[in-house]
């Protein structure tokens, strides 16, 4: 059996060799330094797991994303072991690693409290110091059903029964705790030295609101206490930046009981939203997109044709018109297809780029709703490109360059994932292979690093997913580029080729903001509410030192700025100047302009910038010219 390493070296081993032994064959030091491996570029495995066929193996160290998943998945089992010891009779559902830590869903008569979490943390560290090995055992379906059935573990029994008959099953043992699990895990618990259980939430078993509500405990762990302290400090900073709190303080948006999941945008929020639309619209016009608007409600037949009725029905809203079934659109693409199909096209017309800022509605469980991040109605900055097959790479390159330009405008770095065919997909494997190959080759030609996200593509095609990294290095899923050979087939859309015959175009779906609502939520937290001048709801607050002596001058300055299109506020309240400055700073207005005797005499303003304590005197004309330039250039 041949094992290929990232540097191209190949070694031969007996089938059934453990990853630990493969690492030791390179060096004992490597075996001690790694947490696991990525096998065949997709599967994350623990060192105790075995390789039985020719494979590529890339060992991963603690600082990698893959190793963190191994570390945190192991800690979820460690938490379960501690809970089992402290609260006998608890049943355990699932306990995966997530982007920032882990969770475990549990069924217990005991209602867990924050005080309980502290007790569980201590027990977890006690168990970890005992240096338990994570022992993996393959197990037959019959033995697994007996093992968990004898313990009354209805959740594991249900999971086993729902697996295919030929599914390979395994269990992991951590001391007395045994769990149905495919891994991956650390070799033992000795490196888990800092643990924090963060919160308790409710979660329906298997995400179905008809099932029992379980208790979900979230946590995170590290090798060093200093790492945990740094993470907790980041969490505290994130709380200060919570877009729901800042959104209320800055009058950006509101949520009402009369429309859960349907956000209301207030005047200040609309300033931001409209500026985002305007900026995007200018780039779309520059890059040759035609902008369209399609209906929000379309009949059932359209959604049957698109495949959404079969693949997405649970997430859709419905109505009846003239005794016919209709659906509120969850996506914009079918409407865009109808626009393309409304008249004949020649190969000379392609590519055709149609953009739509379309309001879509998707049903989300009430427990999943979260500010602007998870809503039931949102505006997608969709575009659908109809092109020839040889134009695919150039179009995707154009999209990626546009995305990079937009993200850099807001100060974002980003990561790229390529998501491949899911289980519930439509279409021939040959089309999927070709589409996935085109995405990978295009990203590689652009020199953009990427990772493969197996099985997470859309049901009609593979996609590029773009994750933004904000000012706190948190990752947010935003942009997507989806390559689609299926919709043109299902809707029978064609163009006339050079030979005068009908041929199918390829369809590319793309969004860059993703959802304007979610993107705004990300921006609020990214900037901590301190928006760049061009996005800020109010550019400056004008504050007279004395209402009796300086109000007339400040009113004239206010009127001048307003006529120039600047968003200014005149604070003529009967309050102290200090309070007015503090209130303006609390509202995160970029500039406070103070007008007193000297300023009137010299035609200047005393300018204080948000977040700074010192003020500077500047000529009024110079100040206006400076901020006009900043706004125009969207600095």
N, C-alpha and C positions, 0 to 999 in steps of 0.2 A: 504494500500500500504506500502511495507517494503523498507526502505532505509538502505543499509549496508555501514558502514564506514571502512576505512583502518585498524583500530584496531580490526575489527571483530564485533564491536557493531552494533546492529540493532535497528532501531526506526520505529514506524508506523506513517504514515501521511495520510491525505485525498488526494486523487488523485487531481492533479492540484496545489499542493503547490509550491511556488517559492523557488529557491535555497537560496535566502536571508532569508526566514523564516526558512528553514532547518538549516542554519548557526546560526540564532538567537536562535533556540531551544537548541543549544549546549552552546552558550554564546554570549552576545552582543559584547564582545571583539573580538571573532573570526569573527563575521559578519563585524566588522570594519577593521579587519586585512587582509581579503582575497579579491581577485579581481574577482574570479569566481571558477569554479570547472571542474574537469574531470569526466565525467559520463560514467559508464560502461567501464572504462579503455581506452576509445577512443575518445569520443566527448567532446570538450572544450565548456563550456557554461558560459554565463554571469549570474550574481546573479538574474537578473530580469526574467530569463527564468524559466519555470515551468516543473515539473516532473509529469508524468501521470501514471507510472507503476513501478513495483519493479525495483530498480536500485542500483548500487554501486556508491557512491559519494565520491570524494577526493577533498577537497577544496585546492586551490592553492594561495600562497602568491606572492607578487610582484617580488621576486627574482627568481621565477621559469620560465622555458621556456614557459610554457603554459600561465602564467599570462602576460608575456611580449607580447605574441600574442594578448591577449585581450586589453592590454594597447595601443599597436601600431595600432591595427585595429580601436580602438576608435579615435585615433589621426588622422587617415586617413579621418574619417568622419568630424573631427574638421577642418582639412585643407579644405575639400570640402565646409564646411559651410562658412569658411572665404572667399574662392574664389568666392562662389556664391554671397556673400555680396559685395565684391569689384569689381567683373566682372560679372554683371548680364548677363544672356543669355548663360552662359557656360553650356555645357552638360557633364555629368560624366559617364564614362564607368564602370571600376572596380577599387576597391581600397583596396587591401588585405594587411595584415601584412606579412612581409617576415622575413628572418633570422635576419637581422639587421635593423629593422625599418618598413617602410611601403612605399607604393607609391599609386598614383591615376592617372589613364589615363583620360585625359580630352580633350574635343573638344571645342576649342575657337578660335574666329577670332583674339584674342589678342595673339601676340607672346611673351611668358613669358621670362623675363630676370632675371639675378641674383638680380638686384635691386628690382624687383617685389617680389622675394622670401622673402626678408627682410620685405617688407610691409605685406605680407601674414602672416609671423611669428608673427608680432605684433598683427595683428587682431585675430589670433588663440589664443594667450594668453589673449586678451581682452575677447573673448567668453568663454574661459575656466574659467576665474575668475568669470563669471556670474553663474557658477555651474549649468549648464543645465543638466537635467536628459536625459538619453538615453532611450526613450520610445519605447517599442516593441509592435507591433500590428500584429496579423495574418490577412491576407487579401485574398479574393477570387481571382481567376485568372481574372475574369471579372472586378472586381473593380481595380485590379492592372493595367490592360491594359488601363482602363479609366483614372486612376490617372496619369500614366506616358505618355499616349497618349495625354491627354489634355495639357500637358506641352511640347509636341513635343520631348520627350526624346526617340529617336529612338533606342538608345542602350539598355535601359531597356526593351522596347517593344520587341526587338529581343531576348533578354535573356529569357523573359517570354514565348514567342512563341516556343522557342526551348526546354523548359522544358516538361516533361511528363504531360499528362492531369491531373493525380492525384497528382502532386507534391504539397507539402504544401509550401505556400508563406508567407513571413513576410516582414514588413517594419520597419525601425527604424527612429525615429524623434530626431533631435538635434536642438532645437530652430526651425527656419524656414526651416532647411534643412531636406528633407525626402529622404530616399534611400531604394531601394529594397535590402534586406540584410538578411542573416540567422544568423548573429552575429558571434562570441560573442562580447559583449561590456561591458565596465565599467558601473556602476550605473549612474555616472554623470562625468562631466569634471573637477571637483575641484582638482584632484590630478595631472593633467597635468600642470606642472610648468616650464618645460624647453623644448624648441622645436628648432630644426634646420632643415631647408629644405636644402638638400645637393646638389641636381643637377637636371638638366632638360635633358630629353632624348626623342628620338622619339620611338614610339611603334605602330606597326600596330594593328588595332582592331582585337582582337581574334588571334593575332599572324600570321595572313594571309597577305602576302605581296600584295595580290590583293585588300585588304581593305584599308580604309583611314588611313593615318598616324596621330596618336594622339600625344599629348604632355604628357609625363610621368614625374611627379614630385616626387622625392624621398625625404624621410625625416626620422627623428628619434626623439624620445621624452623620457623624464625621469621625475621622481618625484622631482629631485633636480638638481640645476644648476651644482653642483660639479660632478655629474654623467655625465652630458653632456660634461663638460670640459674634463673629463678623456677620454671620448669616442673620442672627437675631437683630443686630443693629440695622441691617438692611430691611428687615421686616418692619421695624419701627419707623424707618424713613418712608417705607411704602405706605404705611398707615396714614402718615401726614399727607401723602400724595393721592390718597384714595379719591378716584374721580367722582364717586357719589357724594362725598363730603364737599369737595371743592366745587363740584357742579352746583350744589345748593348754595354755598357761600358766595359764589360768583354769579348766581342767577343765570346759569347756562341751560339747564334742563330740569324737568321735574318728572316724577312718576306718581301716578294716581291709582287709587284702589279701583276706580271705575274702568281702568284699562291696564291690567297687569301685563307687563312685558311690552307695552306700547308707549314709548317715551314721548313727552311733550317738550318741544324745544322753545325756549324763551328768547326774547330779543337778543340778549348777549350771545346765546348759543347759536342763533341764526347768523350772526355776524361771522362766526368761525366757520359754520357749515357753508355759507354762501361763498366765502373766500376760498375754501377748499374746492368748491365746484368751479369757481372762476379760474383758479390756477390750472386745474385739470383741463377745463374747456379750452384754454389757450394752447396747451400742449397737444390736445387732440386735434385741433384745427391745424396746427403746424405739421403734425404727422399724418395728415390725410385721412382722418376719421370723419365720417358723416354721423351726426348725432340724431337719434330717433327717440320716440316715446311710444311704447306699446301699452295696450289695455291691461288693467289690473285683474280683470275677470275674463276668462275664456272658457269655452265649453269642454265637456268631458272628453270628446273625441280627440281634441288636440293633445290632451295629457295621456290618453291611451297611446296615441301615435308616438309621442316623445318617450314613453316608457315610465314617466313619472307616476302614472296611476298604479302601475304594478310595483315599482321600486321605491316610491316615496310617499305613498298615500297617507301613511300614519302621521306625516308631518305637514299635511295640507289642510286648508279650510275650504268648505264647500257651501254652495248655495243653489237655489233653483230659480230659473227664469223661464217663463212661458212653458212650464211643465217639463223643462229639460234641465239636466244636471250641469252645473258649472263649477269651476274651481278658482279660488283666488290664487294668483300665480305665486309659487314658491321660488321660481327662477325666471329669468328674462329670456333665456335662449329660444324657446319655441316661438315667441312673438317675433324675435329677430329673424328667425327662419322664414316666417310668413312674409316679412318685408322683402327678404331676398327673393322669395318665390313669386312675388307679385308681378314680376315681369321677366322676360327672357334675358339671358346674359351670354356674352361671347367670352372666350378665353382672354380676349384683349382687355375685358373689363376687370379681370381679377389681378391682384387681390382687391376685394371689397371689404372695407373696414367700417363696421357699424357699431357705434358706441351708444350706451343708454345708461343714464342715472335712474335706474328703475326701482320703485318701491315694491318689495316682495314681503310675503307673509309666510311664516313657518311656525307650526305648532311646537312649542317647547314645554316640557313639564314645568309646573309652577316652581318646583324646588330647584330647578336649574337656572331660573332667571337671575340675572346679576347686573344691575345698573345698565350701562350701555354695552357691556361686554356680551351679554346673552339676552336677546330681546325676541319678540315675536313679529316685529315689523321693522325693516331696515332698508336703507337705500344702498344698492350695489352699484359700484362704478363698473358695470359690465361692458365688455366689447366682444363682438363676434366677428371673426375674420374668415372670409370665404376665399380660399386660395387654391392654386394648383399644387400638385405634390412637390414639384421642384422648388416651390416658393416657401415651403414649410420652414426651413432653417432660417432664411432671411427674415421672415415674419417674427419668429420667436426671438431672434437676436434683437430685432427692433423693440419688441416688448420688454425684454430684459434690460436693454439700455434705457428705455423710458422709465422703467421701475427704479433702476439705480439712480437716475436723475432726480426722481421725485423723493425717494427715501433720503438721499443725501441733503436735499433741501431742508429736511426736518432734523438732520443730525443723526439719522439711524444707520447703524451697521445692519447687515442681514446675513442669514444662512439659507442655504437652498437644499430642499429635499426633492427627490424624484419618486413619486408614488406610483406603484405598479398595479396590475390588474387585481381587483377584488373578487371575492367569491361570487357575488351576485351580479356579475357583469353581463353585458350584451355583446354579441358580435363574435367573429371568428378569431381564433388564436393568432392567425397570420397577420391580421390587421393590428392586433395588440402588440405583437412582437415588433412590427415595423414602426408603430407609433412610439413605443418605449425606446427603441434604438434611435429614433430621430431626436427625442428629447435629450437623451444622454449625450449624443454626439454634438448637439448644438451647445449645450452647457460646457462641454469639454473644450470646444473650439473657442468659446468666450473666455476660457481660463478661470471659470468660476468653480470653486470647490463644492462638492455636493455629497449627499448620502442617499442611499436607496431606502425607501420606506415601503417595504413589501406589503402588497395587498390593500393599500390605502387610496387607490385611485378612485375616480368617479365611476359610476356603473357604465358609462358610455366611453370612457377613455382614460389613459394615464395622464398624470399632471406633474407640473413643477409647483411645489409649495414653497413660499418665501416666508421665513420667520424673521421679524424685526427684533433687534436688540436695542432696548431703550437705554436711558442714561444710567439705569441701575443694573444693566446687563441682563435684564429679564427678557425672555423670548416670547414673542407674540406672533401667532399665525395671522397673516394678512393677505398678501398677494397670491395669485394662482394663475397658472397657464395650463390649459387643458387641451389636449389634442384629440380630435373626435372624428372617427370614420363612420360612426354609427348613426348619428342624427341625419346626415345627408341621405343615408340609405333609407331610413325609416320614413322620412318626409319626401323621398323621391325628388330631391332637388338636383338640378343639372345645369350645365353650361354647354355651349356649342364649341367643340374643340376645333383645331386647325383643319381637320378633315371634314368638318361640317356635321359631325356626329355628336350625340349627347354623351356627356361624361360627368361623373360625380366630382364636385369640389371637395376639398378637405375643409373642416370647420375647426377653428381655434377659438376657444373660450378664454377670456382673460379678465382679471380684475386686479387692480393695484392697491387702492385703498382697501379693497375687500368689501367692507361695509363702512359707510361714512360714520354711522353711529359708533361702531366699535373703534374705528380709527380715531375718532374724536376722544373717546375714553382713554385710548392709549396716549394720545397727545397730552391730555390733561395731566396724566401721571408722569409722562416723560419730562414735561416742562415744570411739573409741580404747580401748574396754573400760571406760571410766568411765561406767557406766550411771546413769540417774536412779535415785533411791532405790527407787522402786516396782518397778523391774525388776531391781535388783542382786541377785545370788544370795545375798549376805550383806550385811546392813545395817550391822553394826558388829562389830568385834573388841574383846572386853573383855580388858584386859591388867593383871594384878596387878604392882605394882612388886616385891613380895616374895612368893614362894610361901608362906613361913613365916608371914607376918603378915597378908597381904591376900587369901589365896585364899578363905577362907570367905565374906567379904563379896562378892567377885566372883562366886562360885557362886550366891549368893542373887540378885544382880542378873541373872545369866544366866537363872536359872529364872523370875524375874519377867518379863523381856523375852520369853522363849519362850512363856510362858502368854498373853501379850498378842498373840501372833502375829508378833512381830518375829523376823527371821532373824539371829540373833547367834551368834558363835563365841567360846568361852572359850579363850584361849591359855594353857594351864597347863603348857607345856613348860618344861623346865629350861634355858632360854636367857636371854640378857641382854634387858633391856627394849628396848634399841636394835634388836636383831635382830628382835624380835617386831614392832616398829613398822615396820621396813623390809619384813619379809615381808608384812605386811598391806597396805602401800602397793603392793608389787609385785603383789599379787593384786587391787589396785584396789578394795579394800573402802572404801565411802564414809566410814566413821567409825572411828577408833581411840579407845577409851575407856580411859584409864589410871586405875587406882585405887591410891592410896597412903594414908599416914596422914592427911593433910589432907582428902582426899576422904571418907574414912570418918567423920572427925570432923564434917565439915560437910554430909554427905549430898549430895555433889556428884560430878561426874566431870570429869576433865581431857580435853577433846575436841579431837582433831586431825582435820581434814577431809582427805580424799584430795587430794594435789597441793599442800597448804599446809604450811608449816614451823611456823607459830605454833600454840599451843594456847590454848584458853580454858576457864575453869572455869565450870560451869553446874550449877544444881540438877538432880538426877536426875529429879524429877517433870517439871520444865520441859522437859528434853531429850526425855524419852519422849513427852510431849504434842506437842512440835514435830514429831518424826519421824513420829508416828502421823498427824498432820494432813497432812504432806507425802505420805505413802504413800496415804492415803485419797483425796486430791485428785489423785493422780498428777502431782505437780508436776515 
